[in-house]
Amino acid sequence: MIEIKKQNEPRELLAYRQQTFASYADMPPDVKKKVIDSLLAEQGHLCAYCMSRINNNDGKHKVTIEHCLPQAVSTEQDRLSYKNMLAVCWGNRDAHANDDKSCDAKRGSLPKEQQIMKKINVFDEKTLIDIQYASDGTIFSDNPEVDEDLNKRLNLNCEARRLKACRLQALRALHSAINRKYPNKTASKKYFQKLLEHYMESSENKAPYCGILIAWLRKRT
């Protein structure tokens, strides 16, 4: 998970929100598409939580709009606020067991009083600094409130979605690329810094699961 920097809202959403009886539930499809396209662009086509690839199609990478302040405990003004919106993955929301869901699908399965994040705010990097990754791809934190958000609310180690394995696969791919470039010696700190800047830069197509890559590279710069 990495910080998301919000951009200007789509003018179509602004115009719709100014209508007298505007509501999120009744948002026209063309406005919703503009919102999703904008969210995808600023997030690099990655889920704001698990960092899997997402897009505006109906396949396995289907996207949905998430509200940082959950709809169950918010006003209509909050629901229509672009600053309160994120693009997230489908989260296996069709699963019968809640433990097989992740991201907003998992959070939405909780009682409404438990849906509000204790600590994590993807727009505030300071709330993400305690996130860590184990050698097997597990995401965790020594900060109890952060760990509760990661595992109780978002279920980011969801076994049904193989999220740990996906993160580990991404990290191994990075290791392989580095070893191909430096087959007989250790890469320089300068090279690691260059890679870190690459994965952190704004892009409309970020590398899936780049959160674990950034964390690993930071330890080497």
C-alpha positions as MATLAB code, in Angstrom:
seq = 'MIEIKKQNEPRELLAYRQQTFASYADMPPDVKKKVIDSLLAEQGHLCAYCMSRINNNDGKHKVTIEHCLPQAVSTEQDRLSYKNMLAVCWGNRDAHANDDKSCDAKRGSLPKEQQIMKKINVFDEKTLIDIQYASDGTIFSDNPEVDEDLNKRLNLNCEARRLKACRLQALRALHSAINRKYPNKTASKKYFQKLLEHYMESSENKAPYCGILIAWLRKRT';
ca = [
       0.000    0.000    0.000;
       1.374    3.428   -0.955;
       0.243    7.037   -0.716;
      -2.283    8.203   -3.303;
      -2.133   11.818   -4.385;
      -5.546   13.117   -5.315;
      -5.959   15.160   -8.493;
      -8.749   17.479   -9.582;
     -12.166   15.881   -9.741;
     -13.799   15.291  -13.139;
     -15.906   18.255  -14.178;
     -18.765   15.863  -14.921;
     -18.912   14.880  -11.252;
     -18.796   18.505  -10.147;
     -21.692   19.369  -12.446;
     -23.730   16.380  -11.272;
     -23.096   17.083   -7.582;
     -24.450   20.595   -8.008;
     -27.818   19.258   -9.087;
     -30.518   19.587   -6.430;
     -31.334   15.912   -5.968;
     -27.950   14.404   -6.844;
     -27.147   11.142   -5.070;
     -24.334    8.633   -5.358;
     -26.758    5.740   -5.839;
     -28.336    7.489   -8.838;
     -25.105    8.698  -10.431;
     -25.472    8.439  -14.242;
     -23.282    5.747  -15.889;
     -21.379    8.302  -17.991;
     -20.467   10.335  -14.894;
     -19.450    7.205  -13.000;
     -17.217    6.139  -15.876;
     -15.463    9.514  -15.835;
     -14.935    9.196  -12.088;
     -13.506    5.689  -12.395;
     -11.230    6.677  -15.284;
      -9.895    9.562  -13.211;
      -9.342    7.374  -10.136;
      -7.573    4.716  -12.191;
      -5.254    7.295  -13.722;
      -4.176    8.771  -10.382;
      -3.706    5.309   -8.827;
      -1.759    3.820  -11.724;
      -4.523    1.260  -12.404;
      -3.884   -0.458   -9.073;
      -6.300   -1.239   -6.258;
      -5.776    1.325   -3.509;
      -5.529   -1.449   -0.907;
      -4.142   -4.763   -2.217;
      -2.389   -3.119   -5.216;
      -3.595   -5.687   -7.745;
      -4.212   -4.584  -11.347;
      -7.671   -3.080  -11.972;
      -9.432   -1.614  -15.019;
     -12.818   -0.383  -16.206;
     -13.843   -3.649  -17.846;
     -15.960   -6.542  -16.581;
     -13.201   -9.176  -16.442;
     -11.158  -10.436  -13.490;
      -9.621   -6.979  -12.988;
     -12.996   -5.260  -12.612;
     -12.911   -2.016  -10.630;
     -15.362   -0.578   -8.141;
     -15.545    2.758   -6.308;
     -14.653    2.716   -2.628;
     -15.481    5.428   -0.095;
     -12.802    6.104    2.529;
     -15.517    7.177    4.932;
     -17.914    4.245    4.440;
     -21.306    4.954    2.918;
     -22.982    3.283    5.912;
     -21.805    6.068    8.211;
     -21.624    9.045    5.840;
     -23.817   11.767    4.389;
     -24.793   12.147    0.747;
     -22.283   14.981    0.522;
     -19.539   12.593    1.653;
     -20.652    9.943   -0.824;
     -20.399   12.386   -3.719;
     -17.086   13.893   -2.626;
     -14.259   12.979   -4.995;
     -11.801   13.368   -2.111;
     -13.595   10.471   -0.422;
     -13.348    8.121   -3.417;
     -10.859    5.421   -4.355;
     -10.696    2.795   -7.063;
     -10.460   -0.736   -5.660;
     -10.563   -4.292   -6.932;
     -13.603   -6.571   -6.916;
     -12.242   -8.098   -3.691;
     -13.816  -11.523   -4.288;
     -17.090   -9.995   -3.116;
     -19.114  -12.895   -4.540;
     -17.501  -15.331   -2.091;
     -19.819  -16.947    0.455;
     -17.345  -16.643    3.341;
     -16.343  -13.159    4.476;
     -12.818  -14.428    5.191;
     -12.474  -15.064    1.446;
     -13.088  -11.377    0.683;
     -10.598   -8.529    0.760;
     -10.333   -4.766    0.423;
     -13.664   -2.890    0.501;
     -15.609   -6.133   -0.012;
     -14.263   -7.380    3.311;
     -14.671   -4.029    5.061;
     -18.259   -3.761    3.852;
     -19.076   -7.148    5.396;
     -18.354   -5.823    8.891;
     -20.898   -4.113   11.176;
     -20.976   -0.443   10.229;
     -19.399    0.696   13.498;
     -16.335   -1.455   12.674;
     -15.898   -0.280    9.083;
     -14.105    2.997    9.843;
     -10.318    2.704    9.628;
      -8.481    2.937   12.924;
      -5.304    4.415   11.448;
      -4.695    3.906    7.745;
      -5.406    6.771    5.368;
      -4.039    6.171    1.873;
      -3.929    9.938    1.275;
      -1.610   10.458    4.272;
       1.803    8.807    3.986;
       2.426    9.202    7.724;
      -0.294    6.620    8.433;
       1.416    4.076    6.150;
       4.993    4.191    7.450;
       4.407    1.351    9.923;
       3.389   -1.109    7.192;
       5.866   -3.958    6.770;
       6.250   -7.087    4.623;
       7.546  -10.478    5.741;
       9.765  -12.691    3.609;
       6.758  -14.790    2.525;
       4.824  -11.754    1.251;
       2.713  -11.231    4.373;
       1.728   -7.623    5.003;
       1.641   -6.602    8.671;
       2.460   -3.904   11.200;
       3.783   -3.773   14.748;
       1.349   -0.909   15.285;
      -1.834   -2.669   16.516;
      -4.200   -0.157   14.895;
      -2.476   -0.381   11.517;
      -2.368   -4.182   11.703;
      -6.067   -4.245   12.566;
      -6.843   -2.182    9.471;
      -4.669   -4.405    7.268;
      -5.997   -7.727    8.476;
      -9.387   -7.267   10.142;
     -10.893   -4.591    7.888;
      -9.126   -5.200    4.573;
      -7.958   -8.829    4.900;
      -4.864   -8.111    2.811;
      -3.416  -11.542    3.483;
      -6.531  -13.187    2.048;
      -5.693  -16.828    1.278;
      -8.535  -17.196   -1.225;
      -7.025  -14.435   -3.355;
      -3.433  -15.622   -2.829;
      -2.347  -12.065   -2.023;
       0.782  -13.112   -0.128;
       1.861  -15.290   -3.051;
       1.191  -12.495   -5.540;
       3.330  -10.053   -3.572;
       6.104  -12.613   -3.219;
       5.982  -13.331   -6.952;
       6.354   -9.614   -7.703;
       9.349   -9.380   -5.368;
      11.003  -12.441   -6.897;
      10.543  -10.951  -10.363;
      12.364   -7.811   -9.166;
      15.186   -9.949   -7.719;
      15.516  -11.818  -11.025;
      15.704   -8.571  -12.995;
      18.435   -7.236  -10.694;
      20.396  -10.501  -10.894;
      20.271  -10.432  -14.687;
      21.718   -6.923  -14.700;
      24.308   -7.702  -12.018;
      24.956  -11.462  -12.417;
      28.240  -11.613  -10.549;
      28.133   -8.702   -8.129;
      25.898   -6.750   -5.784;
      23.924   -3.885   -7.309;
      24.993   -0.428   -6.225;
      23.079    1.740   -3.804;
      22.683    4.235   -6.642;
      20.959    1.598   -8.784;
      18.591    0.685   -5.958;
      17.744    4.379   -5.556;
      17.008    4.636   -9.266;
      14.675    1.636   -9.056;
      12.976    3.081   -5.987;
      12.292    6.350   -7.795;
      10.926    4.404  -10.753;
       8.387    2.494   -8.647;
       7.378    5.569   -6.678;
       6.881    7.936   -9.602;
       3.421    8.916  -10.784;
       2.324    6.688  -13.630;
      -0.920    5.568  -15.199;
       0.370    1.986  -15.182;
       2.190    1.195  -11.966;
       3.652   -2.251  -11.326;
       1.150   -4.482   -9.477;
       2.014   -5.044   -5.802;
       4.701   -2.352   -5.994;
       4.230   -1.631   -2.272;
       6.403   -4.609   -1.339;
       8.971   -3.624   -3.970;
       9.221   -0.096   -2.592;
       9.571   -1.397    0.972;
      12.359   -3.787   -0.066;
      14.227   -1.126   -2.042;
      14.007    1.431    0.754;
      16.008   -0.919    2.971;
      18.820   -0.823    0.403;
      19.064    2.902   -0.208;
];
